[in-house]
Amino acid sequence: MNQIELLDNWRFVMEQAKEEPSCELAKNVYGRVYETSVPASMVSVLLEAKEIEDPFYRANELAILPLSNDNCAFTKMFTVTEEMLAADYLALHFDGIDTLAEVYVNDELVLSVDNMHRTYEAELHGLANVGENELTVRIFSPVNYIKAENEKVFCGGVGDSMEGYPHLRKSHCMFGWDWGPRIPDMGIWRPVSLVWGNKARIEDVLMLQTHENGVVYLDPEVTLDVFDNEGCTCGSGEDYSIEVFVTDPKGNQYLQDEATGTIVIEEPMLWMPHGYGEQRLYQVLVELCDGEGNLLDSREFRIGLRTMTMNRDKNEWGENFCHEVNGQKVFAMGADYI
């Protein structure tokens, strides 16, 4: 798979959502074009442009809260080549949009999204042209949405938060908490990229671990997107080969057993939480090839070899309730971070 990140040269504009401006501050920013890069949000762009004060200082959040009753848009130009258009798949990939949005390519609607907590892709064949193309992400007020939905079905929520927030798949702490500010922001909060390739690509990799008698058995489960059989289908693909290579922290490489596909690691270097041992990590490389041995896609990531469970053994007060990593009980406590 080929990939180009689309992070720079974005333009941001605030749009009035209703007949009346949301606030005096909004009148100063409606229609103005701000240059930015993503990830970015309404608040981050206006803060960088010195249109607003730091929303986390004293009561500044209240001054900018009405802006979340408006809409906004992020726009950029991106280039498509003949090679990209000739590929079996060509798509825009969004790692995260916050939250209610419509995505347009050359004024054609390609995506409608309503969930901050997932990725999205839009196929571009038949929509993109060789050369320059315009990408627009229009984002709609989360506040107006939760108000309207809460009037249909009342769900309330935590008393210190804005009513109706459970109606939206958006980070709920943005709507306020007992000790958290109300900043229901909106924007492109994770990277955007252009992806293309032929035949198939790696969709997901799951490394299952089995720990027995001091030996770790790794069983990779690889899911593919296959594009050469009547569109995109998920599966293993009979015409493709998948190889998985695991390298330990000392540089020793482990391969799959040809019969079972299992990777056997004797004398494993286990990962332990900070303060209980070292955080040793193994490098994993997954390669996807076609029937002729041509590399189609690859995926690299790191894993820690460890067991983890909750210890509920009986004790003098009743029973334990603690994490147990590699057979060792771990004491843990902390505080919320929002």
Disulfide bonds with the S-S distance in Angstrom:
none
